[in-house]
Amino acid sequence: MNPVSRPAAESPALPHITPASQPVSRSLVLGSTSRYRCELLQRLQIPFDVAAPDVDESPLPDENPRRLAERLALAKARAVANGFPHAVVIGSDQVADLNGLPLGKPGNHEQAVVQLRQMRGKTVIFQTAVAVVCLESGFEQSSLAAVRVKFRELADDEIENYLRAEQPYDCAGSAKSEGLGIALLESIESDDPTALVGLPLIRTCNMIRAAGVALLAGKKVKP
């Protein structure tokens, strides 16, 4: 039997579905070669790629630590997103803030000694920024987790012994709170517990979920 045609005006209208209500599952890229951030992101149990951002991390004139961290996190995400336009890209940066003085990665033993001597007995704010970008969808968000860390009054031999034991020369502030560096500290205040290690996962989860990455979906997402 031939179907009966209807005038277009009588055709039932299809329900409008906004992009946000459609099931979307985008691939994920970490725009960082930091092994600490990689280990943290692995906790989410979803696949992701890793790409190195080509970004000059030098501070701008009169740029405070908070703005430096925020700018670099977004710059890293944007830089990597250029090579992965369909993916959701995470960029992150951390700057230790000692009374407005930015302290980056020491790079060697001598500079790490200088940093720890500067910080002993003081409260340092670890400005940890994260940005999420997807070029294809136009998604872009950033957030900052400020972690207040009070250092103990450290003796010179404690500083030397710690640095020889853990060699945290690739860590902002010359200490690993997830390792022996916890013995250097008096207190930590943060609303995002992993921020001090280098990636605030609560903020990261909220943003990548909003960008279209499936979390707790019952099965792993194919990249």
Buried (B, 14 or more C-beta within 10 A) or exposed (E): EEEEEEEEEEEEEEEEEEEEEEEEBBBBBBBBEBEBBBBBBEEBEBEBBBBEBEBEBEBEEEBBBBBBBBBBBBBBBBBBBEBBEEBBBBBBBBBBBBEEEBBBBBEEBEBBBBBBEBBBEEBBBBBBBBBBBBBEBEBBBBBBBBBBBBBBEBEEEBBBEBBEEBBBBEBBBBBBBBBBBEBBBEEBEBEBEBBBBBBBBBBBBBBBBEBBBBEEEEEEBEE
